[in-house]
Amino acid sequence: MTGILLAVAVANALVVGLVAWAISRRYGPARAMVVPVLALLAAVFMVWRSISVSGHDPLDVLASALLIAGPWLLGAVLGLAVARWQRR
C-alpha cells in the first residue's frame, strides 16, 4: 500500500509541477504562484472541514492534509524553479 501511495504522490507532484511550469512560462511567475497558494488553501480547508465536522484530532488531520497537499506544494515549487532556471 505504501508503494501505491508513493507512486500517486510522485505522479501528483509531476503533474502539478508541469502545470506550474506551463503557467509560469505562459503567464509569468507571479500568476503561477496561484498553484502553490491553492494547494495551501486546500490543505487548510481539509483541516478545517475535518475538525469542524467530525471532531478528529487536529494534529492527525494536519498530518493527513500535509501528506495530500505536500506533493502539490513540492511539484509547484519545482515547476516554478525550473521555469525560472530556463528564463536565465
PDB file of N, CA, C and O in Angstrom, chain B, residues numbered from 101:
ATOM      1  N   MET B 101       0.822  -1.200   0.000  1.00  0.00           N
ATOM      2  CA  MET B 101       0.000   0.000   0.000  1.00  0.00           C
ATOM      3  C   MET B 101       0.862   1.259   0.000  1.00  0.00           C
ATOM      4  O   MET B 101       0.508   2.264  -0.616  1.00  0.00           O
ATOM      5  N   THR B 102       1.988   1.193   0.692  1.00  0.00           N
ATOM      6  CA  THR B 102       2.860   2.358   0.751  1.00  0.00           C
ATOM      7  C   THR B 102       3.427   2.688  -0.628  1.00  0.00           C
ATOM      8  O   THR B 102       3.568   3.859  -0.982  1.00  0.00           O
ATOM      9  N   GLY B 103       3.750   1.664  -1.397  1.00  0.00           N
ATOM     10  CA  GLY B 103       4.274   1.887  -2.740  1.00  0.00           C
ATOM     11  C   GLY B 103       3.280   2.577  -3.646  1.00  0.00           C
ATOM     12  O   GLY B 103       3.646   3.444  -4.440  1.00  0.00           O
ATOM     13  N   ILE B 104       2.020   2.192  -3.528  1.00  0.00           N
ATOM     14  CA  ILE B 104       0.971   2.819  -4.335  1.00  0.00           C
ATOM     15  C   ILE B 104       0.802   4.286  -3.942  1.00  0.00           C
ATOM     16  O   ILE B 104       0.679   5.154  -4.806  1.00  0.00           O
ATOM     17  N   LEU B 105       0.797   4.556  -2.644  1.00  0.00           N
ATOM     18  CA  LEU B 105       0.663   5.941  -2.189  1.00  0.00           C
ATOM     19  C   LEU B 105       1.853   6.776  -2.617  1.00  0.00           C
ATOM     20  O   LEU B 105       1.694   7.941  -2.982  1.00  0.00           O
ATOM     21  N   LEU B 106       3.040   6.196  -2.578  1.00  0.00           N
ATOM     22  CA  LEU B 106       4.225   6.920  -3.018  1.00  0.00           C
ATOM     23  C   LEU B 106       4.159   7.207  -4.524  1.00  0.00           C
ATOM     24  O   LEU B 106       4.529   8.293  -4.972  1.00  0.00           O
ATOM     25  N   ALA B 107       3.691   6.236  -5.288  1.00  0.00           N
ATOM     26  CA  ALA B 107       3.549   6.444  -6.736  1.00  0.00           C
ATOM     27  C   ALA B 107       2.531   7.534  -7.041  1.00  0.00           C
ATOM     28  O   ALA B 107       2.750   8.354  -7.932  1.00  0.00           O
ATOM     29  N   VAL B 108       1.427   7.551  -6.313  1.00  0.00           N
ATOM     30  CA  VAL B 108       0.411   8.590  -6.505  1.00  0.00           C
ATOM     31  C   VAL B 108       0.974   9.960  -6.119  1.00  0.00           C
ATOM     32  O   VAL B 108       0.719  10.951  -6.805  1.00  0.00           O
ATOM     33  N   ALA B 109       1.732  10.019  -5.029  1.00  0.00           N
ATOM     34  CA  ALA B 109       2.322  11.298  -4.600  1.00  0.00           C
ATOM     35  C   ALA B 109       3.310  11.818  -5.639  1.00  0.00           C
ATOM     36  O   ALA B 109       3.323  13.010  -5.944  1.00  0.00           O
ATOM     37  N   VAL B 110       4.132  10.934  -6.181  1.00  0.00           N
ATOM     38  CA  VAL B 110       5.096  11.364  -7.199  1.00  0.00           C
ATOM     39  C   VAL B 110       4.372  11.809  -8.465  1.00  0.00           C
ATOM     40  O   VAL B 110       4.749  12.807  -9.080  1.00  0.00           O
ATOM     41  N   ALA B 111       3.343  11.079  -8.852  1.00  0.00           N
ATOM     42  CA  ALA B 111       2.573  11.473 -10.037  1.00  0.00           C
ATOM     43  C   ALA B 111       1.905  12.823  -9.826  1.00  0.00           C
ATOM     44  O   ALA B 111       1.903  13.660 -10.729  1.00  0.00           O
ATOM     45  N   ASN B 112       1.339  13.044  -8.646  1.00  0.00           N
ATOM     46  CA  ASN B 112       0.734  14.350  -8.343  1.00  0.00           C
ATOM     47  C   ASN B 112       1.770  15.459  -8.412  1.00  0.00           C
ATOM     48  O   ASN B 112       1.508  16.518  -8.982  1.00  0.00           O
ATOM     49  N   ALA B 113       2.939  15.227  -7.839  1.00  0.00           N
ATOM     50  CA  ALA B 113       3.987  16.244  -7.858  1.00  0.00           C
ATOM     51  C   ALA B 113       4.416  16.555  -9.289  1.00  0.00           C
ATOM     52  O   ALA B 113       4.649  17.715  -9.626  1.00  0.00           O
ATOM     53  N   LEU B 114       4.522  15.534 -10.128  1.00  0.00           N
ATOM     54  CA  LEU B 114       4.917  15.761 -11.517  1.00  0.00           C
ATOM     55  C   LEU B 114       3.865  16.541 -12.301  1.00  0.00           C
ATOM     56  O   LEU B 114       4.192  17.452 -13.061  1.00  0.00           O
ATOM     57  N   VAL B 115       2.605  16.173 -12.109  1.00  0.00           N
ATOM     58  CA  VAL B 115       1.534  16.865 -12.833  1.00  0.00           C
ATOM     59  C   VAL B 115       1.427  18.320 -12.386  1.00  0.00           C
ATOM     60  O   VAL B 115       1.315  19.219 -13.219  1.00  0.00           O
ATOM     61  N   VAL B 116       1.459  18.552 -11.091  1.00  0.00           N
ATOM     62  CA  VAL B 116       1.359  19.921 -10.589  1.00  0.00           C
ATOM     63  C   VAL B 116       2.597  20.725 -10.985  1.00  0.00           C
ATOM     64  O   VAL B 116       2.495  21.912 -11.295  1.00  0.00           O
ATOM     65  N   GLY B 117       3.763  20.083 -10.975  1.00  0.00           N
ATOM     66  CA  GLY B 117       4.977  20.761 -11.426  1.00  0.00           C
ATOM     67  C   GLY B 117       4.889  21.166 -12.879  1.00  0.00           C
ATOM     68  O   GLY B 117       5.312  22.260 -13.252  1.00  0.00           O
ATOM     69  N   LEU B 118       4.343  20.290 -13.702  1.00  0.00           N
ATOM     70  CA  LEU B 118       4.162  20.601 -15.117  1.00  0.00           C
ATOM     71  C   LEU B 118       3.179  21.756 -15.301  1.00  0.00           C
ATOM     72  O   LEU B 118       3.405  22.639 -16.128  1.00  0.00           O
ATOM     73  N   VAL B 119       2.100  21.751 -14.538  1.00  0.00           N
ATOM     74  CA  VAL B 119       1.118  22.835 -14.626  1.00  0.00           C
ATOM     75  C   VAL B 119       1.740  24.161 -14.175  1.00  0.00           C
ATOM     76  O   VAL B 119       1.556  25.189 -14.827  1.00  0.00           O
ATOM     77  N   ALA B 120       2.473  24.135 -13.063  1.00  0.00           N
ATOM     78  CA  ALA B 120       3.110  25.367 -12.578  1.00  0.00           C
ATOM     79  C   ALA B 120       4.146  25.870 -13.569  1.00  0.00           C
ATOM     80  O   ALA B 120       4.259  27.075 -13.793  1.00  0.00           O
ATOM     81  N   TRP B 121       4.901  24.956 -14.163  1.00  0.00           N
ATOM     82  CA  TRP B 121       5.895  25.342 -15.163  1.00  0.00           C
ATOM     83  C   TRP B 121       5.214  25.982 -16.376  1.00  0.00           C
ATOM     84  O   TRP B 121       5.658  27.020 -16.867  1.00  0.00           O
ATOM     85  N   ALA B 122       4.135  25.358 -16.856  1.00  0.00           N
ATOM     86  CA  ALA B 122       3.436  25.876 -18.032  1.00  0.00           C
ATOM     87  C   ALA B 122       2.817  27.242 -17.758  1.00  0.00           C
ATOM     88  O   ALA B 122       2.889  28.137 -18.599  1.00  0.00           O
ATOM     89  N   ILE B 123       2.218  27.401 -16.599  1.00  0.00           N
ATOM     90  CA  ILE B 123       1.622  28.701 -16.254  1.00  0.00           C
ATOM     91  C   ILE B 123       2.711  29.759 -16.137  1.00  0.00           C
ATOM     92  O   ILE B 123       2.536  30.891 -16.589  1.00  0.00           O
ATOM     93  N   SER B 124       3.828  29.391 -15.534  1.00  0.00           N
ATOM     94  CA  SER B 124       4.915  30.348 -15.367  1.00  0.00           C
ATOM     95  C   SER B 124       5.502  30.759 -16.709  1.00  0.00           C
ATOM     96  O   SER B 124       5.822  31.930 -16.912  1.00  0.00           O
ATOM     97  N   ARG B 125       5.642  29.822 -17.611  1.00  0.00           N
ATOM     98  CA  ARG B 125       6.199  30.142 -18.922  1.00  0.00           C
ATOM     99  C   ARG B 125       5.243  31.005 -19.746  1.00  0.00           C
ATOM    100  O   ARG B 125       5.675  31.887 -20.488  1.00  0.00           O
ATOM    101  N   ARG B 126       3.953  30.744 -19.611  1.00  0.00           N
ATOM    102  CA  ARG B 126       2.984  31.457 -20.450  1.00  0.00           C
ATOM    103  C   ARG B 126       2.549  32.790 -19.848  1.00  0.00           C
ATOM    104  O   ARG B 126       2.475  33.799 -20.550  1.00  0.00           O
ATOM    105  N   TYR B 127       2.262  32.793 -18.542  1.00  0.00           N
ATOM    106  CA  TYR B 127       1.687  33.992 -17.923  1.00  0.00           C
ATOM    107  C   TYR B 127       2.624  34.720 -16.964  1.00  0.00           C
ATOM    108  O   TYR B 127       2.306  35.816 -16.503  1.00  0.00           O
ATOM    109  N   GLY B 128       3.754  34.130 -16.665  1.00  0.00           N
ATOM    110  CA  GLY B 128       4.703  34.759 -15.753  1.00  0.00           C
ATOM    111  C   GLY B 128       4.674  34.128 -14.372  1.00  0.00           C
ATOM    112  O   GLY B 128       3.694  33.493 -13.982  1.00  0.00           O
ATOM    113  N   PRO B 129       5.761  34.313 -13.643  1.00  0.00           N
ATOM    114  CA  PRO B 129       5.874  33.657 -12.335  1.00  0.00           C
ATOM    115  C   PRO B 129       4.893  34.193 -11.288  1.00  0.00           C
ATOM    116  O   PRO B 129       4.513  33.462 -10.374  1.00  0.00           O
ATOM    117  N   ALA B 130       4.486  35.435 -11.406  1.00  0.00           N
ATOM    118  CA  ALA B 130       3.554  35.984 -10.410  1.00  0.00           C
ATOM    119  C   ALA B 130       2.202  35.264 -10.479  1.00  0.00           C
ATOM    120  O   ALA B 130       1.617  34.940  -9.446  1.00  0.00           O
ATOM    121  N   ARG B 131       1.719  35.021 -11.674  1.00  0.00           N
ATOM    122  CA  ARG B 131       0.441  34.318 -11.811  1.00  0.00           C
ATOM    123  C   ARG B 131       0.580  32.829 -11.523  1.00  0.00           C
ATOM    124  O   ARG B 131      -0.394  32.179 -11.144  1.00  0.00           O
ATOM    125  N   ALA B 132       1.770  32.288 -11.696  1.00  0.00           N
ATOM    126  CA  ALA B 132       1.983  30.873 -11.413  1.00  0.00           C
ATOM    127  C   ALA B 132       1.966  30.586  -9.910  1.00  0.00           C
ATOM    128  O   ALA B 132       1.825  29.432  -9.504  1.00  0.00           O
ATOM    129  N   MET B 133       2.105  31.611  -9.094  1.00  0.00           N
ATOM    130  CA  MET B 133       2.046  31.418  -7.644  1.00  0.00           C
ATOM    131  C   MET B 133       0.652  31.004  -7.184  1.00  0.00           C
ATOM    132  O   MET B 133       0.463  30.633  -6.025  1.00  0.00           O
ATOM    133  N   VAL B 134      -0.309  31.065  -8.078  1.00  0.00           N
ATOM    134  CA  VAL B 134      -1.662  30.622  -7.745  1.00  0.00           C
ATOM    135  C   VAL B 134      -1.664  29.129  -7.412  1.00  0.00           C
ATOM    136  O   VAL B 134      -2.428  28.691  -6.552  1.00  0.00           O
ATOM    137  N   VAL B 135      -0.826  28.353  -8.075  1.00  0.00           N
ATOM    138  CA  VAL B 135      -0.815  26.902  -7.883  1.00  0.00           C
ATOM    139  C   VAL B 135      -0.431  26.520  -6.455  1.00  0.00           C
ATOM    140  O   VAL B 135      -1.184  25.776  -5.827  1.00  0.00           O
ATOM    141  N   PRO B 136       0.705  26.986  -5.897  1.00  0.00           N
ATOM    142  CA  PRO B 136       1.001  26.614  -4.513  1.00  0.00           C
ATOM    143  C   PRO B 136       0.029  27.234  -3.504  1.00  0.00           C
ATOM    144  O   PRO B 136      -0.241  26.644  -2.457  1.00  0.00           O
ATOM    145  N   VAL B 137      -0.489  28.411  -3.817  1.00  0.00           N
ATOM    146  CA  VAL B 137      -1.468  29.015  -2.902  1.00  0.00           C
ATOM    147  C   VAL B 137      -2.739  28.166  -2.847  1.00  0.00           C
ATOM    148  O   VAL B 137      -3.311  27.973  -1.774  1.00  0.00           O
ATOM    149  N   LEU B 138      -3.176  27.665  -3.988  1.00  0.00           N
ATOM    150  CA  LEU B 138      -4.341  26.769  -3.992  1.00  0.00           C
ATOM    151  C   LEU B 138      -4.063  25.483  -3.229  1.00  0.00           C
ATOM    152  O   LEU B 138      -4.957  24.956  -2.566  1.00  0.00           O
ATOM    153  N   ALA B 139      -2.857  24.974  -3.308  1.00  0.00           N
ATOM    154  CA  ALA B 139      -2.506  23.775  -2.548  1.00  0.00           C
ATOM    155  C   ALA B 139      -2.567  24.045  -1.048  1.00  0.00           C
ATOM    156  O   ALA B 139      -3.067  23.219  -0.283  1.00  0.00           O
ATOM    157  N   LEU B 140      -2.063  25.188  -0.634  1.00  0.00           N
ATOM    158  CA  LEU B 140      -2.140  25.540   0.787  1.00  0.00           C
ATOM    159  C   LEU B 140      -3.579  25.750   1.232  1.00  0.00           C
ATOM    160  O   LEU B 140      -3.962  25.318   2.319  1.00  0.00           O
ATOM    161  N   LEU B 141      -4.373  26.405   0.405  1.00  0.00           N
ATOM    162  CA  LEU B 141      -5.782  26.604   0.749  1.00  0.00           C
ATOM    163  C   LEU B 141      -6.522  25.278   0.833  1.00  0.00           C
ATOM    164  O   LEU B 141      -7.392  25.109   1.688  1.00  0.00           O
ATOM    165  N   ALA B 142      -6.191  24.339  -0.041  1.00  0.00           N
ATOM    166  CA  ALA B 142      -6.811  23.021   0.012  1.00  0.00           C
ATOM    167  C   ALA B 142      -6.454  22.312   1.309  1.00  0.00           C
ATOM    168  O   ALA B 142      -7.316  21.679   1.921  1.00  0.00           O
ATOM    169  N   ALA B 143      -5.206  22.405   1.738  1.00  0.00           N
ATOM    170  CA  ALA B 143      -4.798  21.781   2.998  1.00  0.00           C
ATOM    171  C   ALA B 143      -5.519  22.404   4.183  1.00  0.00           C
ATOM    172  O   ALA B 143      -5.993  21.698   5.073  1.00  0.00           O
ATOM    173  N   VAL B 144      -5.599  23.737   4.189  1.00  0.00           N
ATOM    174  CA  VAL B 144      -6.291  24.430   5.284  1.00  0.00           C
ATOM    175  C   VAL B 144      -7.774  24.056   5.293  1.00  0.00           C
ATOM    176  O   VAL B 144      -8.348  23.833   6.359  1.00  0.00           O
ATOM    177  N   PHE B 145      -8.393  23.988   4.123  1.00  0.00           N
ATOM    178  CA  PHE B 145      -9.802  23.626   4.059  1.00  0.00           C
ATOM    179  C   PHE B 145     -10.026  22.197   4.540  1.00  0.00           C
ATOM    180  O   PHE B 145     -11.005  21.924   5.235  1.00  0.00           O
ATOM    181  N   MET B 146      -9.131  21.285   4.176  1.00  0.00           N
ATOM    182  CA  MET B 146      -9.281  19.904   4.635  1.00  0.00           C
ATOM    183  C   MET B 146      -9.195  19.812   6.150  1.00  0.00           C
ATOM    184  O   MET B 146      -9.968  19.087   6.776  1.00  0.00           O
ATOM    185  N   VAL B 147      -8.258  20.543   6.741  1.00  0.00           N
ATOM    186  CA  VAL B 147      -8.117  20.529   8.200  1.00  0.00           C
ATOM    187  C   VAL B 147      -9.346  21.144   8.850  1.00  0.00           C
ATOM    188  O   VAL B 147      -9.893  20.581   9.798  1.00  0.00           O
ATOM    189  N   TRP B 148      -9.783  22.288   8.352  1.00  0.00           N
ATOM    190  CA  TRP B 148     -10.948  22.964   8.938  1.00  0.00           C
ATOM    191  C   TRP B 148     -12.198  22.102   8.829  1.00  0.00           C
ATOM    192  O   TRP B 148     -12.958  21.975   9.789  1.00  0.00           O
ATOM    193  N   ARG B 149     -12.406  21.517   7.667  1.00  0.00           N
ATOM    194  CA  ARG B 149     -13.599  20.700   7.441  1.00  0.00           C
ATOM    195  C   ARG B 149     -13.603  19.456   8.320  1.00  0.00           C
ATOM    196  O   ARG B 149     -14.640  19.096   8.877  1.00  0.00           O
ATOM    197  N   SER B 150     -12.480  18.810   8.447  1.00  0.00           N
ATOM    198  CA  SER B 150     -12.406  17.582   9.232  1.00  0.00           C
ATOM    199  C   SER B 150     -12.588  17.864  10.714  1.00  0.00           C
ATOM    200  O   SER B 150     -13.239  17.093  11.419  1.00  0.00           O
ATOM    201  N   ILE B 151     -12.022  18.951  11.186  1.00  0.00           N
ATOM    202  CA  ILE B 151     -12.158  19.285  12.601  1.00  0.00           C
ATOM    203  C   ILE B 151     -13.577  19.730  12.920  1.00  0.00           C
ATOM    204  O   ILE B 151     -14.132  19.345  13.949  1.00  0.00           O
ATOM    205  N   SER B 152     -14.166  20.533  12.050  1.00  0.00           N
ATOM    206  CA  SER B 152     -15.491  21.065  12.345  1.00  0.00           C
ATOM    207  C   SER B 152     -16.589  20.019  12.184  1.00  0.00           C
ATOM    208  O   SER B 152     -17.593  20.077  12.895  1.00  0.00           O
ATOM    209  N   VAL B 153     -16.429  19.082  11.285  1.00  0.00           N
ATOM    210  CA  VAL B 153     -17.484  18.103  11.035  1.00  0.00           C
ATOM    211  C   VAL B 153     -17.361  16.885  11.930  1.00  0.00           C
ATOM    212  O   VAL B 153     -18.336  16.468  12.555  1.00  0.00           O
ATOM    213  N   SER B 154     -16.158  16.310  11.996  1.00  0.00           N
ATOM    214  CA  SER B 154     -16.035  15.039  12.691  1.00  0.00           C
ATOM    215  C   SER B 154     -15.303  15.132  14.021  1.00  0.00           C
ATOM    216  O   SER B 154     -15.315  14.172  14.791  1.00  0.00           O
ATOM    217  N   GLY B 155     -14.679  16.237  14.308  1.00  0.00           N
ATOM    218  CA  GLY B 155     -14.020  16.407  15.591  1.00  0.00           C
ATOM    219  C   GLY B 155     -12.780  15.544  15.765  1.00  0.00           C
ATOM    220  O   GLY B 155     -12.472  15.140  16.887  1.00  0.00           O
ATOM    221  N   HIS B 156     -12.063  15.251  14.696  1.00  0.00           N
ATOM    222  CA  HIS B 156     -10.838  14.471  14.798  1.00  0.00           C
ATOM    223  C   HIS B 156      -9.745  15.280  15.488  1.00  0.00           C
ATOM    224  O   HIS B 156      -9.857  16.494  15.658  1.00  0.00           O
ATOM    225  N   ASP B 157      -8.702  14.586  15.875  1.00  0.00           N
ATOM    226  CA  ASP B 157      -7.553  15.238  16.490  1.00  0.00           C
ATOM    227  C   ASP B 157      -6.905  16.171  15.471  1.00  0.00           C
ATOM    228  O   ASP B 157      -6.602  15.736  14.359  1.00  0.00           O
ATOM    229  N   PRO B 158      -6.684  17.436  15.814  1.00  0.00           N
ATOM    230  CA  PRO B 158      -6.146  18.390  14.840  1.00  0.00           C
ATOM    231  C   PRO B 158      -4.778  17.996  14.282  1.00  0.00           C
ATOM    232  O   PRO B 158      -4.513  18.227  13.103  1.00  0.00           O
ATOM    233  N   LEU B 159      -3.916  17.415  15.089  1.00  0.00           N
ATOM    234  CA  LEU B 159      -2.592  17.042  14.591  1.00  0.00           C
ATOM    235  C   LEU B 159      -2.668  15.892  13.598  1.00  0.00           C
ATOM    236  O   LEU B 159      -1.923  15.873  12.618  1.00  0.00           O
ATOM    237  N   ASP B 160      -3.558  14.933  13.837  1.00  0.00           N
ATOM    238  CA  ASP B 160      -3.730  13.855  12.864  1.00  0.00           C
ATOM    239  C   ASP B 160      -4.275  14.386  11.541  1.00  0.00           C
ATOM    240  O   ASP B 160      -3.845  13.969  10.466  1.00  0.00           O
ATOM    241  N   VAL B 161      -5.209  15.295  11.634  1.00  0.00           N
ATOM    242  CA  VAL B 161      -5.787  15.880  10.424  1.00  0.00           C
ATOM    243  C   VAL B 161      -4.752  16.721   9.688  1.00  0.00           C
ATOM    244  O   VAL B 161      -4.686  16.687   8.459  1.00  0.00           O
ATOM    245  N   LEU B 162      -3.950  17.468  10.423  1.00  0.00           N
ATOM    246  CA  LEU B 162      -2.907  18.279   9.803  1.00  0.00           C
ATOM    247  C   LEU B 162      -1.879  17.401   9.093  1.00  0.00           C
ATOM    248  O   LEU B 162      -1.433  17.727   7.993  1.00  0.00           O
ATOM    249  N   ALA B 163      -1.511  16.301   9.715  1.00  0.00           N
ATOM    250  CA  ALA B 163      -0.567  15.380   9.080  1.00  0.00           C
ATOM    251  C   ALA B 163      -1.158  14.799   7.797  1.00  0.00           C
ATOM    252  O   ALA B 163      -0.464  14.695   6.786  1.00  0.00           O
ATOM    253  N   SER B 164      -2.423  14.425   7.833  1.00  0.00           N
ATOM    254  CA  SER B 164      -3.071  13.896   6.629  1.00  0.00           C
ATOM    255  C   SER B 164      -3.148  14.954   5.530  1.00  0.00           C
ATOM    256  O   SER B 164      -2.913  14.653   4.360  1.00  0.00           O
ATOM    257  N   ALA B 165      -3.471  16.173   5.898  1.00  0.00           N
ATOM    258  CA  ALA B 165      -3.562  17.249   4.905  1.00  0.00           C
ATOM    259  C   ALA B 165      -2.213  17.536   4.272  1.00  0.00           C
ATOM    260  O   ALA B 165      -2.128  17.784   3.069  1.00  0.00           O
ATOM    261  N   LEU B 166      -1.155  17.503   5.076  1.00  0.00           N
ATOM    262  CA  LEU B 166       0.177  17.745   4.520  1.00  0.00           C
ATOM    263  C   LEU B 166       0.637  16.588   3.640  1.00  0.00           C
ATOM    264  O   LEU B 166       1.371  16.798   2.674  1.00  0.00           O
ATOM    265  N   LEU B 167       0.216  15.378   3.962  1.00  0.00           N
ATOM    266  CA  LEU B 167       0.551  14.242   3.102  1.00  0.00           C
ATOM    267  C   LEU B 167      -0.139  14.345   1.753  1.00  0.00           C
ATOM    268  O   LEU B 167       0.402  13.907   0.737  1.00  0.00           O
ATOM    269  N   ILE B 168      -1.330  14.921   1.743  1.00  0.00           N
ATOM    270  CA  ILE B 168      -2.061  15.067   0.485  1.00  0.00           C
ATOM    271  C   ILE B 168      -1.595  16.307  -0.273  1.00  0.00           C
ATOM    272  O   ILE B 168      -1.334  16.238  -1.474  1.00  0.00           O
ATOM    273  N   ALA B 169      -1.490  17.430   0.415  1.00  0.00           N
ATOM    274  CA  ALA B 169      -1.130  18.683  -0.249  1.00  0.00           C
ATOM    275  C   ALA B 169       0.377  18.870  -0.400  1.00  0.00           C
ATOM    276  O   ALA B 169       0.814  19.718  -1.179  1.00  0.00           O
ATOM    277  N   GLY B 170       1.169  18.105   0.321  1.00  0.00           N
ATOM    278  CA  GLY B 170       2.626  18.219   0.243  1.00  0.00           C
ATOM    279  C   GLY B 170       3.183  18.018  -1.159  1.00  0.00           C
ATOM    280  O   GLY B 170       3.973  18.839  -1.626  1.00  0.00           O
ATOM    281  N   PRO B 171       2.790  16.941  -1.843  1.00  0.00           N
ATOM    282  CA  PRO B 171       3.280  16.773  -3.218  1.00  0.00           C
ATOM    283  C   PRO B 171       2.849  17.900  -4.150  1.00  0.00           C
ATOM    284  O   PRO B 171       3.579  18.240  -5.080  1.00  0.00           O
ATOM    285  N   TRP B 172       1.679  18.481  -3.916  1.00  0.00           N
ATOM    286  CA  TRP B 172       1.237  19.617  -4.729  1.00  0.00           C
ATOM    287  C   TRP B 172       2.197  20.784  -4.532  1.00  0.00           C
ATOM    288  O   TRP B 172       2.635  21.409  -5.498  1.00  0.00           O
ATOM    289  N   LEU B 173       2.520  21.074  -3.267  1.00  0.00           N
ATOM    290  CA  LEU B 173       3.427  22.183  -2.989  1.00  0.00           C
ATOM    291  C   LEU B 173       4.814  21.915  -3.557  1.00  0.00           C
ATOM    292  O   LEU B 173       5.427  22.795  -4.162  1.00  0.00           O
ATOM    293  N   LEU B 174       5.300  20.706  -3.361  1.00  0.00           N
ATOM    294  CA  LEU B 174       6.622  20.356  -3.870  1.00  0.00           C
ATOM    295  C   LEU B 174       6.666  20.457  -5.393  1.00  0.00           C
ATOM    296  O   LEU B 174       7.610  21.010  -5.957  1.00  0.00           O
ATOM    297  N   GLY B 175       5.651  19.927  -6.048  1.00  0.00           N
ATOM    298  CA  GLY B 175       5.596  19.997  -7.502  1.00  0.00           C
ATOM    299  C   GLY B 175       5.513  21.426  -8.009  1.00  0.00           C
ATOM    300  O   GLY B 175       6.165  21.782  -8.990  1.00  0.00           O
ATOM    301  N   ALA B 176       4.712  22.242  -7.341  1.00  0.00           N
ATOM    302  CA  ALA B 176       4.575  23.635  -7.759  1.00  0.00           C
ATOM    303  C   ALA B 176       5.884  24.394  -7.587  1.00  0.00           C
ATOM    304  O   ALA B 176       6.272  25.167  -8.462  1.00  0.00           O
ATOM    305  N   VAL B 177       6.558  24.182  -6.483  1.00  0.00           N
ATOM    306  CA  VAL B 177       7.831  24.860  -6.250  1.00  0.00           C
ATOM    307  C   VAL B 177       8.875  24.403  -7.270  1.00  0.00           C
ATOM    308  O   VAL B 177       9.630  25.218  -7.800  1.00  0.00           O
ATOM    309  N   LEU B 178       8.913  23.107  -7.539  1.00  0.00           N
ATOM    310  CA  LEU B 178       9.865  22.612  -8.538  1.00  0.00           C
ATOM    311  C   LEU B 178       9.544  23.134  -9.937  1.00  0.00           C
ATOM    312  O   LEU B 178      10.453  23.489 -10.688  1.00  0.00           O
ATOM    313  N   GLY B 179       8.267  23.182 -10.290  1.00  0.00           N
ATOM    314  CA  GLY B 179       7.873  23.718 -11.584  1.00  0.00           C
ATOM    315  C   GLY B 179       8.251  25.179 -11.745  1.00  0.00           C
ATOM    316  O   GLY B 179       8.729  25.590 -12.803  1.00  0.00           O
ATOM    317  N   LEU B 180       8.037  25.963 -10.697  1.00  0.00           N
ATOM    318  CA  LEU B 180       8.416  27.375 -10.732  1.00  0.00           C
ATOM    319  C   LEU B 180       9.932  27.542 -10.797  1.00  0.00           C
ATOM    320  O   LEU B 180      10.433  28.436 -11.478  1.00  0.00           O
ATOM    321  N   ALA B 181      10.658  26.682 -10.088  1.00  0.00           N
ATOM    322  CA  ALA B 181      12.113  26.759 -10.110  1.00  0.00           C
ATOM    323  C   ALA B 181      12.660  26.423 -11.493  1.00  0.00           C
ATOM    324  O   ALA B 181      13.575  27.090 -11.975  1.00  0.00           O
ATOM    325  N   VAL B 182      12.113  25.406 -12.128  1.00  0.00           N
ATOM    326  CA  VAL B 182      12.573  25.030 -13.469  1.00  0.00           C
ATOM    327  C   VAL B 182      12.264  26.145 -14.472  1.00  0.00           C
ATOM    328  O   VAL B 182      13.092  26.459 -15.327  1.00  0.00           O
ATOM    329  N   ALA B 183      11.085  26.736 -14.369  1.00  0.00           N
ATOM    330  CA  ALA B 183      10.725  27.825 -15.273  1.00  0.00           C
ATOM    331  C   ALA B 183      11.648  29.025 -15.070  1.00  0.00           C
ATOM    332  O   ALA B 183      12.049  29.673 -16.037  1.00  0.00           O
ATOM    333  N   ARG B 184      11.981  29.315 -13.830  1.00  0.00           N
ATOM    334  CA  ARG B 184      12.877  30.441 -13.558  1.00  0.00           C
ATOM    335  C   ARG B 184      14.282  30.137 -14.071  1.00  0.00           C
ATOM    336  O   ARG B 184      14.953  31.012 -14.618  1.00  0.00           O
ATOM    337  N   TRP B 185      14.720  28.895 -13.891  1.00  0.00           N
ATOM    338  CA  TRP B 185      16.037  28.497 -14.363  1.00  0.00           C
ATOM    339  C   TRP B 185      16.124  28.594 -15.874  1.00  0.00           C
ATOM    340  O   TRP B 185      17.164  28.973 -16.413  1.00  0.00           O
ATOM    341  N   GLN B 186      15.039  28.255 -16.567  1.00  0.00           N
ATOM    342  CA  GLN B 186      15.044  28.305 -18.035  1.00  0.00           C
ATOM    343  C   GLN B 186      15.008  29.732 -18.567  1.00  0.00           C
ATOM    344  O   GLN B 186      15.461  29.981 -19.684  1.00  0.00           O
ATOM    345  N   ARG B 187      14.484  30.659 -17.799  1.00  0.00           N
ATOM    346  CA  ARG B 187      14.430  32.062 -18.233  1.00  0.00           C
ATOM    347  C   ARG B 187      15.797  32.705 -18.272  1.00  0.00           C
ATOM    348  O   ARG B 187      16.012  33.653 -19.027  1.00  0.00           O
ATOM    349  N   ARG B 188      16.730  32.209 -17.471  1.00  0.00           N
ATOM    350  CA  ARG B 188      18.067  32.811 -17.389  1.00  0.00           C
ATOM    351  C   ARG B 188      18.886  32.527 -18.572  1.00  0.00           C
ATOM    352  O   ARG B 188      20.034  32.966 -18.648  1.00  0.00           O
TER     353      ARG B 188
END
